[in-house]
Amino acid sequence: MPHFIQNRQKHEINRLPNIGKVMAKKLKRADIYSFHELKKLGAEKVFLRLKAEDEGACLSSLCALEGAIQGIRWHELSKEKKEELRRFFEQQKETKKPR
């Protein structure tokens, strides 16, 4: 386990992989302040919180959240995980379309 994740409860969110200043601010606006909270909710639920605050939340943001949970850069996510996240993202777009 990476050193920066060992003390999860006290971990500052902006020290996680993929979480820069802008994403850290967005997470705090969504009431996510720690790795523990991020992991407990999961990337999808946290993404929905971000999307509620910012309609411009994108697939890269979703992947970044999952990468942060796994302790890796989002580019290193498995193809399967990226595809799973893409399907979730597309599903969210579909539910927003007027019928």
C-alpha positions as CSV (number, residue, x, y, z in Angstrom):
1,M,0.0,0.0,0.0
2,P,1.4,3.4,-0.9
3,H,2.7,5.4,2.0
4,F,0.4,8.4,1.4
5,I,-2.6,6.2,1.9
6,Q,-1.6,4.4,5.1
7,N,-3.1,7.0,7.4
8,R,-6.3,7.4,5.5
9,Q,-8.4,9.2,8.1
10,K,-6.0,12.1,8.6
11,H,-5.0,12.2,5.0
12,E,-5.4,15.5,3.2
13,I,-7.5,15.0,0.1
14,N,-5.2,17.2,-2.1
15,R,-2.2,14.8,-1.5
16,L,-3.9,11.9,-3.3
17,P,-2.9,11.1,-6.9
18,N,-5.0,13.0,-9.5
19,I,-6.3,15.5,-6.9
20,G,-4.9,18.9,-7.6
21,K,-6.1,22.2,-6.1
22,V,-9.1,22.6,-8.3
23,M,-10.4,19.1,-7.7
24,A,-9.7,19.4,-4.0
25,K,-11.9,22.5,-3.9
26,K,-14.6,20.8,-5.8
27,L,-14.5,17.8,-3.4
28,K,-14.6,20.1,-0.4
29,R,-17.7,21.9,-1.9
30,A,-19.2,18.4,-2.1
31,D,-18.4,17.7,1.6
32,I,-15.6,15.3,0.8
33,Y,-12.6,16.1,3.0
34,S,-10.6,12.9,3.3
35,F,-9.5,9.7,1.6
36,H,-11.7,7.8,4.0
37,E,-14.8,9.7,2.9
38,L,-13.9,9.3,-0.8
39,K,-13.3,5.6,-0.5
40,K,-16.4,5.0,1.6
41,L,-18.7,6.7,-0.9
42,G,-16.9,5.4,-4.0
43,A,-16.0,7.3,-7.2
44,E,-19.5,7.1,-8.7
45,K,-21.3,8.6,-5.8
46,V,-18.7,11.3,-5.3
47,F,-18.9,12.1,-9.0
48,L,-22.7,12.5,-8.8
49,R,-22.1,15.0,-5.9
50,L,-19.6,16.9,-8.1
51,K,-22.0,16.8,-11.1
52,A,-24.7,18.3,-8.9
53,E,-22.4,21.3,-8.2
54,D,-20.8,21.4,-11.7
55,E,-22.6,20.2,-14.8
56,G,-19.2,20.3,-16.6
57,A,-17.9,17.3,-14.5
58,C,-16.4,15.0,-17.1
59,L,-15.3,11.4,-17.5
60,S,-11.7,12.3,-16.7
61,S,-12.9,13.6,-13.3
62,L,-14.6,10.3,-12.6
63,C,-11.5,8.4,-13.6
64,A,-9.4,10.7,-11.5
65,L,-11.5,9.9,-8.4
66,E,-11.2,6.2,-9.0
67,G,-7.5,6.5,-9.5
68,A,-7.3,8.5,-6.2
69,I,-9.1,5.7,-4.4
70,Q,-6.8,3.1,-5.8
71,G,-3.7,5.2,-5.2
72,I,-2.7,5.4,-8.8
73,R,-2.7,7.9,-11.7
74,W,-6.0,7.6,-13.6
75,H,-4.2,6.7,-16.8
76,E,-3.1,3.5,-15.0
77,L,-6.6,2.2,-14.3
78,S,-7.3,-1.1,-16.0
79,K,-9.1,-1.1,-19.3
80,E,-12.0,-2.9,-17.7
81,K,-12.3,-0.3,-14.9
82,K,-12.1,2.6,-17.4
83,E,-14.8,0.9,-19.5
84,E,-17.0,0.4,-16.4
85,L,-16.6,4.1,-15.5
86,R,-17.3,5.2,-19.1
87,R,-20.6,3.2,-19.1
88,F,-21.6,4.8,-15.8
89,F,-20.7,8.3,-17.2
90,E,-22.7,7.7,-20.4
91,Q,-25.7,6.4,-18.3
92,Q,-25.7,9.6,-16.3
93,K,-25.7,11.7,-19.5
94,E,-28.7,9.6,-20.8
95,T,-30.7,10.2,-17.6
96,K,-30.3,14.0,-18.1
97,K,-31.7,14.1,-21.6
98,P,-35.2,15.4,-22.0
99,R,-37.7,12.9,-23.4
